[in-house]
Amino acid sequence: MRGARQALFQPKIELLTNRFAWYGTTQPFDCLTLTFRSNEHGAFVAHHYRHARAMSTFVVECDEFTWNRAGLGRMDDAQSRAYCERVFAPDLDGHPLVSNKSLWRQFPLLSNRRWSSGRVVLIGDALRTVHFSIGSGTRLAFEDAIALDRAFGEAGEDVPRALAAFERERRPVVEKLLAAANASSFWYERFPEKMREAPWRLAYDYMTRSGRMTDDRLREQAPKFMRRVEAEREGRS
């Protein structure tokens, strides 16, 4: 629908340079965790978390240089999966990666200048994409649907009024989260150079990457970690 009405919705798509492949694994991970690994080809990061009792999601990401040097673009699915299993062998602990059309892709940063056209309105990933490092795509889609239903509940059959109300309510919320998600995605575009930093600096840089986490919030939520950060800062001054 968006493609058929491009001139009206005016979508904008920017492909990030990193490559990622979306796998599953029978290795259980208790919570969302990042694992950074490197080998002779370059740098890798895995985003992994439990999504079922016996299954976890395991997203493998690398920069363009590493992807090309490793030859991942020339591998078939089985070869690519086996390669990633070797990179993250200490973390998978003997568990295999499970493929489900796990192609190497570049994440599309999608936005639309206009949200609706006539009686057609975009919601969810059709309207905008939120980088998986933030993990709010599904939530935003549900919240879009709830807000759209609420707008029609107030406007009745007045479609233009309902769609205007929907956009007026949702656009500020979406744009704020989108700015944080884009900042997070750009951090990952530079993660190989970040891996050369001291562990505490890498962790601090990561936690503050989107602008939503401040030093004050970190002192409240991770006081021991912030004492380490502040001690390191004082030692370097």
C-alpha positions as CSV (number, residue, x, y, z in Angstrom):
1,M,0.0,0.0,0.0
2,R,2.8,2.4,0.8
3,G,4.6,1.5,-2.3
4,A,1.6,2.1,-4.5
5,R,1.2,5.6,-3.0
6,Q,4.8,6.7,-2.6
7,A,4.0,10.1,-4.1
8,L,1.5,10.7,-1.3
9,F,3.2,9.1,1.7
10,Q,6.7,10.3,0.6
11,P,8.7,7.5,2.3
12,K,12.4,7.9,3.1
13,I,14.6,4.9,3.5
14,E,18.2,4.9,4.6
15,L,20.1,1.6,4.7
16,L,22.6,1.2,7.5
17,T,26.0,-0.2,6.5
18,N,26.2,-3.0,9.1
19,R,25.0,-6.4,8.2
20,F,22.9,-8.6,10.5
21,A,21.4,-12.1,10.4
22,W,18.5,-13.1,12.7
23,Y,18.9,-16.6,14.2
24,G,17.4,-18.6,17.0
25,T,19.1,-21.0,19.4
26,T,18.3,-23.6,22.0
27,Q,20.8,-22.0,24.3
28,P,18.7,-20.3,27.1
29,F,19.6,-16.7,27.9
30,D,17.8,-15.2,30.9
31,C,17.6,-11.6,29.6
32,L,18.6,-9.3,26.8
33,T,22.4,-9.4,26.6
34,L,25.1,-8.2,24.2
35,T,28.2,-10.2,23.5
36,F,31.1,-8.7,21.6
37,R,33.6,-11.1,19.8
38,S,36.4,-10.6,17.3
39,N,38.5,-12.9,15.1
40,E,41.0,-12.6,12.3
41,H,38.2,-11.1,10.0
42,G,37.0,-8.3,12.3
43,A,34.4,-7.5,15.0
44,F,31.0,-9.1,15.8
45,V,28.2,-8.4,18.2
46,A,25.3,-10.7,19.2
47,H,22.0,-9.5,20.6
48,H,20.5,-12.5,22.4
49,Y,17.4,-13.0,24.6
50,R,14.9,-15.6,25.6
51,H,11.7,-15.6,23.6
52,A,10.3,-19.0,24.6
53,R,10.9,-21.6,27.3
54,A,13.4,-23.5,25.2
55,M,14.4,-21.0,22.6
56,S,16.3,-17.7,22.4
57,T,16.7,-15.1,19.7
58,F,20.3,-14.6,18.6
59,V,20.9,-11.7,16.2
60,V,24.5,-11.6,14.8
61,E,25.7,-8.2,13.6
62,C,29.0,-7.1,12.0
63,D,30.3,-4.0,10.2
64,E,30.7,-4.0,6.4
65,F,34.5,-4.5,6.4
66,T,34.2,-7.6,8.6
67,W,31.3,-9.0,6.5
68,N,33.3,-8.6,3.3
69,R,36.6,-9.9,4.7
70,A,34.9,-13.0,6.2
71,G,33.2,-13.7,2.9
72,L,29.8,-14.0,4.5
73,G,28.1,-12.7,1.4
74,R,29.5,-15.6,-0.6
75,M,28.4,-18.3,1.8
76,D,25.1,-20.2,1.7
77,D,22.8,-20.5,4.8
78,A,24.5,-23.5,6.3
79,Q,28.0,-22.1,5.8
80,S,27.1,-18.7,7.3
81,R,25.4,-20.3,10.3
82,A,28.4,-22.6,10.9
83,Y,30.7,-19.6,10.8
84,C,28.6,-17.7,13.3
85,E,28.5,-20.7,15.6
86,R,32.3,-20.7,15.6
87,V,32.6,-17.0,16.4
88,F,30.2,-17.3,19.3
89,A,31.1,-20.9,20.4
90,P,31.9,-19.9,24.0
91,D,28.5,-18.2,24.4
92,L,26.4,-20.9,22.6
93,D,28.0,-23.6,24.8
94,G,27.5,-26.4,22.2
95,H,24.0,-25.3,21.2
96,P,23.4,-24.8,17.5
97,L,22.0,-21.7,15.8
98,V,18.7,-22.2,14.1
99,S,18.0,-20.6,10.8
100,N,14.7,-19.2,9.6
101,K,15.4,-17.4,6.3
102,S,18.4,-15.9,8.1
103,L,19.7,-13.8,5.3
104,W,22.3,-11.1,5.9
105,R,20.5,-7.8,5.7
106,Q,21.1,-4.1,6.1
107,F,18.6,-2.4,8.5
108,P,16.3,0.1,6.7
109,L,15.7,3.3,8.6
110,L,12.2,4.1,7.3
111,S,10.0,7.1,7.8
112,N,7.1,8.7,6.0
113,R,6.5,12.4,5.6
114,R,2.8,11.8,5.5
115,W,1.0,9.3,7.6
116,S,-2.3,9.0,5.8
117,S,-3.8,9.4,2.4
118,G,-7.6,9.6,1.9
119,R,-9.0,6.6,3.8
120,V,-5.6,4.8,4.0
121,V,-3.3,5.2,7.1
122,L,0.0,3.6,7.9
123,I,0.9,2.1,11.3
124,G,3.7,0.0,12.7
125,D,6.6,-0.9,10.5
126,A,4.8,0.3,7.4
127,L,5.0,3.8,9.0
128,R,8.4,3.7,10.5
129,T,11.1,1.2,11.5
130,V,12.7,1.2,15.0
131,H,16.2,-0.3,15.2
132,F,16.2,-3.7,16.9
133,S,18.7,-2.5,19.5
134,I,15.9,-0.5,21.1
135,G,13.4,-3.3,20.7
136,S,10.2,-1.2,20.6
137,G,8.8,-2.0,17.1
138,T,6.0,-4.4,18.2
139,R,5.1,-2.1,21.1
140,L,4.8,0.9,18.8
141,A,2.7,-1.0,16.3
142,F,0.2,-2.0,19.1
143,E,0.2,1.5,20.5
144,D,-0.5,2.9,16.9
145,A,-3.5,0.6,16.6
146,I,-4.8,1.5,20.0
147,A,-4.5,5.2,19.3
148,L,-6.1,4.8,15.9
149,D,-9.1,3.0,17.5
150,R,-9.4,5.7,20.1
151,A,-9.3,8.4,17.5
152,F,-12.2,6.8,15.6
153,G,-14.0,6.3,18.8
154,E,-14.0,10.0,19.3
155,A,-14.5,11.1,15.7
156,G,-17.0,8.5,14.6
157,E,-17.2,8.2,10.8
158,D,-15.4,11.5,10.3
159,V,-12.3,9.9,8.7
160,P,-10.2,13.1,8.2
161,R,-10.9,14.2,11.7
162,A,-10.0,10.8,13.1
163,L,-6.7,10.5,11.1
164,A,-5.7,14.0,12.1
165,A,-6.3,13.2,15.8
166,F,-4.4,10.0,15.5
167,E,-1.3,11.7,14.0
168,R,-1.5,14.6,16.4
169,E,-1.4,12.2,19.4
170,R,1.2,9.8,18.0
171,R,3.7,11.9,16.1
172,P,5.4,13.5,19.1
173,V,5.7,10.1,20.9
174,V,7.0,8.3,17.8
175,E,9.5,11.0,16.8
176,K,11.0,11.1,20.3
177,L,11.5,7.3,20.4
178,L,12.7,7.3,16.8
179,A,15.4,9.8,17.6
180,A,16.7,7.5,20.4
181,A,16.5,4.4,18.2
182,N,18.4,6.1,15.3
183,A,21.1,7.3,17.8
184,S,21.4,3.7,19.0
185,S,21.6,2.4,15.4
186,F,24.4,4.8,14.6
187,W,26.3,3.7,17.7
188,Y,26.4,0.2,16.2
189,E,27.7,1.5,13.0
190,R,30.9,2.3,14.9
191,F,31.0,-0.5,17.4
192,P,34.3,-2.1,16.1
193,E,36.2,1.1,17.2
194,K,34.3,1.1,20.5
195,M,35.6,-2.4,21.2
196,R,39.1,-1.0,21.4
197,E,38.1,1.0,24.5
198,A,38.5,-0.1,28.1
199,P,35.5,-2.3,29.2
200,W,34.1,0.3,31.6
201,R,34.2,3.0,28.9
202,L,32.6,0.7,26.3
203,A,29.8,-0.1,28.8
204,Y,29.3,3.5,29.7
205,D,29.3,4.7,26.1
206,Y,26.8,2.0,25.2
207,M,24.4,2.7,28.0
208,T,24.3,6.5,27.2
209,R,24.2,6.0,23.4
210,S,20.6,7.0,22.8
211,G,20.6,10.1,25.1
212,R,17.8,8.7,27.3
213,M,20.2,7.5,30.0
214,T,21.8,10.2,32.1
215,D,24.6,10.0,34.7
216,D,22.0,10.7,37.4
217,R,19.8,7.8,36.3
218,L,22.9,5.6,36.1
219,R,23.9,6.6,39.7
220,E,20.4,5.5,40.8
221,Q,20.1,2.3,38.8
222,A,23.8,1.1,38.8
223,P,25.6,2.9,41.6
224,K,28.5,0.5,41.8
225,F,29.2,0.9,38.1
226,M,29.0,4.7,38.2
227,R,31.4,4.8,41.1
228,R,33.9,2.9,38.9
229,V,33.2,5.4,36.0
230,E,33.7,8.4,38.2
231,A,36.9,6.9,39.7
232,E,38.3,6.3,36.3
233,R,37.4,9.8,35.2
234,E,39.1,11.3,38.2
235,G,42.2,9.2,37.7
236,R,42.5,10.4,34.1
237,S,42.0,14.1,35.0
